[in-house]
């Protein structure tokens, strides 16, 4: 049930309902925070964010744009992120390195678990099937959800993500020092590290405002940043199996979006994803890195809409 609904408007002055943040508890006791945009009678579009990113990384303007295209938009904090529950399980840096090398690690949860979190939100809202859109790790969760619960996914849009195959979707080696660097403690340390790192992976053709990047980093920290949570999510990603063979069995409308200037997940990951899924559309964006610049919102929203439209035409 939606509570505390307020209204905002699209650029065309169409009202869009925006709910207050709500919570649902999963079967394993995790509280997940979520929010909706639009009319519950419209087609559901579930947005899944990437590593360490709260639902607020889905820009409200993008959510409102999707709602204006006939979607009931749902964004949420993954477990270990934002206002959702933090898991009590310590992951050490050597464990992440072991997982990166393909060695077994005691992971507290998997991408499959995180996909089940998404289903808990859909169940709470009484939604049988949704159009699912995921970014980076969120794309991996979305792919896993489509593979394991195809009856719940009407269409799939995988953005700046990859298949889990080690030979594609790799990071630029020049990012490793920043990825492995020990962060300074506290809010100031997080904001500084985050702002500097996003400069390295942001879209070169769509430079953002450095002050805005710091503001977003501060909001992310204040919402409930967990360094341990990032490590646990990272192990879930690194421990996941190669999904290539399973992706070949998908029979639903799929679009794959990837920036040609993505240093965090090489474009080979997007190409491999599209190649694996029968009938998928590959959309390569020049000048786009590992972020979603506002200038590209209309193009990305159009891809989500036409992919969902393909689902309507399926028998």
Secondary structure by P-SEA (a helix, b strand, c coil): cccbbbbbbccccbbbbbbcbbbbbcccbbbbbbccccccccbbbbbbbccccccccccaaaaaaaaaaccbbbbbbcccccccccccccccaaaaaaaaacccccccccaaaaaaaaaaaaaaacccccbbbbccaaaaaaaaaaaaccccccbbbbccccccccccccccccccccccccccccaaaaaaaaaaaaaacccccccccaaaaaaaaaaaaaacccaaaaaaaaaaaaacccaaaaaaacccbbbbbbbcccccccaaaaaaaaaaccbbbbbbbccccccccccaaaaaaaaaaaaaaaaaacc
